[in-house]
Structure formats: structure tokens, C-alpha cells
Amino acid sequence: MIAPIFAANWKMNNGPTTAREFMLSFCSQYPRQNDRTIVFFPPALSLHAVAAAMGDRRDILLGVQNVHWEDQGAFTGELSVPLARDAGARLVLVGHSERRHVFGETDEECALKCAAVERGGLTPMLCVGETLDERDAGAAEDTVTRQLRAGLSRMTQLQHRPITIAYEPVWAIGTGRNATPEDAAAMHAVIRAQLDDLCGDRSRATSILYGGSVNPGNAASLLAAPGVNGLLVGGASLDPGTWLAITRA
Ligand code: PGA
């Protein structure tokens, strides 16, 4: 069994001052645990503050919420994989629903980003998920499969290097309406079958997280759903107490 991953996506919240206070509080209450992995995706500007406040907590991993696919150059306002790695990131969120639907990120851009993450030696957390219209039209599996295969299409080491996937139905993100454990399990099985095809044996070591309105009340049942290997949490990860309760699920 894969040790569950609890990932906090802070989005555009928690500047360096708040992030530092959060981490000091969280680390003092969360003892090292070998049976689970904690990941934080703070805003890039807060990465250093989070890393400093964590000290030598190697059991907690850091990531960034987005990268550009080029390694360096004249791309004002962007962030590259080498920059993220130098700042302490180990993971990179790619294709989060807000990147896709608010900023118009395409499958092809997600593919370029995943390839850049692989090239730079970090681990992508590729996010996939259908809209409500797509679900109502019976196209949820097709959408998720398309996003998954397209996003991974430019990676060359799929059978050798770690990746992580987050299934986040768009209609569940920030809405208070989480997928049922049954819905999550059904889509995780679809994703797992695709990973088996794409990654071979490596698929078994690949975590598939569920995200979308996870809170302390539903975390345990979602995590217990077949095929759910972790949780990606937005709003409920912003309060240290709430987040702590979720990491105990
Ligand atoms: P939410 O966000 O937990 O606030 O629904 C999840 C996400 O966007 O990763």
C-alpha cells in the first residue's frame, strides 16, 4: 500500500509572515510520521519562509503551484523548474483547475510543464478533473482520460520516475460539494487503468490524490475510498488546526 499524501494547496493565500506563523504552529503539533507524507504548495513568495520555519523536517515536502516550461530566460513574471528546485521545491502542481479554467492553460501547456518538471528532476502533481457540464453529459471519464494522457504525453521517463496525479472535479473545488467516496473511487479506477497502461509497473508506486472540498468531516471517508492514495486540500488547509485534523485522517 502507498503511504497516503496530504497536500495543502494554499493558492494565493498566506504571505511570508502568515506562512511562517502557520508552519511554526503546525510543526509544533505535528510529530514526524512514517506512514504518511505531508506536502505544502505555498505561494512561491512564501516558499523560503515555509522552508525556514520547517527547519530540518525532512518528512514534510514543499512544492510550487505552477511553473513555466522553459528553464530560464526573458519570461517576466514566470517561475521555472530550476528556480523552484533551488528554492527547495520537490513537487510542482501542473494543470490545476484554476490554471486551466481561469488562466486558459491547455493540455499541451500542461504536457510541456510536466516534461520540464521531469527534466529538472522534480515530481509533477498533474491535476485532472471534469466540469459539471462534462459530468452531466456523461463525458467525465473522457475528459479526465484526455487530460491525463495529454499531460503525460511529453514525459520520457514515465516507467522510471515518480509522478503524482490529483483527481479534482471542477464542480467540487471550493464549492463545499465534495465528490462522494464512490464517485472518487470510480474515477480513480479509470485513472489507475490509464497509468497501468502508460507507466507499467511504476503505476503501483504512483499516488492518485482526490481534491475538492475536503474538510475534517469528510477526509477519512474519502481517504478510505478504494484507490484514493491521498488528499489535495485548498480552503481547509489554510487554518493550522483544520489542516492538522485532516492530516490525522
Ligand atoms: P478546495 O480546493 O479544497 O478549496 O476545494 C482544492 C484545490 O483546488 O486543490
Residues whose N, C-alpha, C, O or C-beta is under 5 A from the ligand:
A	BS01	PGA	N9 A172 I173 G174 T175 G211 G212 S213 V214 L232 V233 G234 G235 A236
